Amino acid sequence: MAKSNALTGNAPRRARSGAAAARAKRPRTAAAAAEPPASARTSADGQVGAHRKPAARRAPKFPKAVAGAVQAALDKKAEDIVVLDLRKADGFTDYFIICTGGNPRQISAIADGVRETLKRDLGERPALTEGIDRSEWILLDYFNFVVHVFSRDCRAFYGLERLWGNAERHEFNDHDTPRH
């Protein structure tokens, strides 16, 4: 059994099969020489030797209520929408949906849009609603997920994304559509 040297990266060599040995001895054409060998090509997901085009980044799959809340926020022109997946972070809920409104009226409209959409489409109502009177930070608690609608200053001050830095982070732009 051959030993490998982990410090220098020298790995033991394996004997080539008959077909692999024949390919290795064949002269390469100029076009073939310009293309890296299959063993050097990697796909978007890191697989070596793949010939597929890199796949477009797809949005992760979320529960219907979370996807509905994100879509409702997008419909009301919320900015900087982030979904934090807290399931692996030992959070008290599964997801945080964090977004920003430009002014108190828009912050209220985003929160109302989320509440109305989830009630109409899924029959979901928040167990707790906080911050409606001041419209700087409105919190809608649906137990499995919490929607936070912030003003820019308030979001920067509290920094929930920083506080839950170990959570998986998913960002949405105005052209993204969450999958459920």
N, C-alpha and C positions, 0 to 999 in steps of 0.2 A: 504494500500500500504506500503510495507516494504521499509525502507530507507537503502541506502548503505553508508558505511563510506569510502570516497575517500582517506583519509589519511592512513588508515590501510589496505585498499584493500579488506575489507569484503564486498562482494556483497550479495544481497538478494538471498535466495535459492528459486528455483522453485519446485513445486510439480512434481514428476516423473509420467510418464504415466504408465499404467499397465505393458507393456512389458519392459520398462526400469527398473521398480522396481523389476521385476522378475529376470532380468539379474544381478542386483546389489546384490540380495540375493543368487544367485547361487555360489557354491564354485568354485574357479578357480583352474585349473590344474597347475602343475609346469611349463609346457611350456607356458601356457597362462599367468602365473604370471610373467615370464621373459620378455614377450613382453609388452611394455607400452600400456595403453589403447588408443583407437582411438582418444580420445579427447586430448591426450598428443602428438600425432604424428603430425608433420608439414611437408609440402611439401617444395620444393625449392622456391616456390613463396609465402611461408608464410601462406598457407591455413591450418587450423587445421583439423585433422581427415582425411587427404588425404592418400590413400594407394599407390599412384603412385611413381615410382622411380623418383629421381630428374632429370629433363631434362637437357641435355647438353646446355651450354650457346650458344645461337645462336647470330650471328651478327645481328645488327639492319638493317632494310631495308632503303636503301639510294636511291636517284635518280640515274638513269642509268649513267649519266655523272660522278657523284661522285664515284660510284662503279668502273667505268671504269678507272678513274684517280688513285684510290687506287691500282687497279690491275696492271696498267701500272707501277706504282712505285715499286710494289712488283716484277714485272718481271725484273726490272733493279736493283734488290737487294738493294733497299732503306732500311734504318734502322730506327727503332723507329717511325713507321708510326702512326700518331694520327689524328683522325677526330674530330674536335670540332663542335658540333651542336649549332650554334649561334641563332637559330630561337627564342628561349625563352630568350636569353640574350640581346635582342635589338641591335643586331649587324647590320652592314651595308650590310652584306651578310648572306646567310643561313649556309654555312659551311666553315671551314678552314681545309685544308688537309696539315698537317705538316709532313715533313720527313727529314731524314739526309742522306747525301752522305759522303763517306769516303775521297774523294779528289776532286779537281776541275773538273777533267774529268768525274767522276761518277756523280757529281752534274749536269753537263751539259747533260749527257746521260739520267738521270732520267727526267729532264725537257723536253728534246726532245722526250722521250718515251711517256710521258703524252700527250704532244701536238699532236704527230703523231697519237696516239691511238684514242684520242677524235675526231680528224679531220676525220680519216678513218672510224671509227665505227658509229659516231653520227653526223658528220658534224659540230662539235663545234670548234670554234676558240677563243683563248683568246682575250679579248678586249684590254688588256694591258699586256705587258711582260717587266719585269724590272730585272736588275742584270746579264744579260747574259755575259757582258764583264768581270766581276770580278769573277764570279762563286763561291761566298761565300754565297749568298742568292739570289736565283732566284724566282721571284714571277710571277705567271700566274693568271691573273684575268679573270674569266669567268662570272662575275656579280653575279650569284647565289652561286658560291663558288670560293674560292681563294686557289691556290696550292702554298705552300711555301716549297722550297727545300733548306735546310741549310747545311753549314759545321757544324761540332760539336761545334767549338768555337763560331761561330756566333749564333747558336741556343741557347747555354747556356747564351750568353750575352743578347740577346733580350727577351728571356723567354716568348714567346707568350702564352704558356699554362698557365703560371702564371698570365699574364695580363688578359686573358679571363678565369679566374678561375671559374666563375659562369656558364660557358658553359658545356653542357653534353659532356663527353669525351669518345671516342671509340678508343681502341688501336688495331693494326693489327700486327701480326707476319708473318713470311715468309710462314707459312702453312695455314694461314687464307685466306678465300675468301669472299670478301664483297658481300652482297646480294643486288639485285636491283629489 
